[in-house]
Amino acid sequence: MQDGCEVAMKCECLKARESRRRLKASGLEKLIERYRLDNFQCFKPWQEAMRRKAEAFLAEGGDSWFFAGGQPGIGKTHLCTAIAGELLSRGNQVIYMLWRDESVKLKANVNEPEYQKSAWLLKNCEILYIDDLFKTQYDEFSGKPKPPTVGDVNLAFEILNYRYNNRLKTIISSEHTIDGLIRIDEAAGSRIYEMSKKFCVSFSRDPSKNQRMV
């Protein structure tokens, strides 16, 4: 009660509970149980460097971003999920966006009220985790990933530019390197680099680094 009036206040843990419900719906909750920093295996110096960047990111706080880019199998999702899980355990609001699934839904509803609601959440949430940014289906003839569409690029820029302007913490994994993202869209790619350059792990393709093939 305040000044003779009852005041309704949100529970301090409400944001974390809301995030956990969303994470459970997205399927990330089970990944958090599997993917932790303490079980991120480091057999090579480049793996140790990845883990040190993640630990430094968690230790610093602030509004920096974390980026992990490169080929499948190097541990990008493990590392980013571990970071998201740790931040969630600290009571932060973390929203998970699996790019290929969520971008399709958003683009399909771009002229509907649902789009504004969903886009607003992604742009304004305390911490956003975008998994597999610009991941696309493979072309059945060439066997190579299809390039992102203009709609993909516009959607990514809308979300990332808003978070860049408002200095909102963001975690991003992608099969594209930073250089690759800049080639796709210099405006979005350069913003990712500027915000994550202290906490950026980005590897060119090297078959020996795919730990799923070991």
Salt bridges, closest charged atoms under 4 A:
GLU29 OE2 - ARG20 NH1 3.40
ASP38 OD1 - ARG36 NE 2.90
GLU48 OE1 - ARG51 NH2 3.32
GLU60 OE2 - LYS198 NZ 2.68
GLU86 OE2 - ARG90 NE 2.92
GLU102 OE2 - LYS105 NZ 3.81
GLU126 OE1 - LYS15 NZ 3.37
ASP152 OD1 - LYS107 NZ 2.54
GLU158 OE2 - LYS123 NZ 3.18
GLU175 OE2 - LYS135 NZ 2.76
GLU194 OE2 - ARG167 NH2 3.89
ASP206 OD2 - LYS209 NZ 3.34
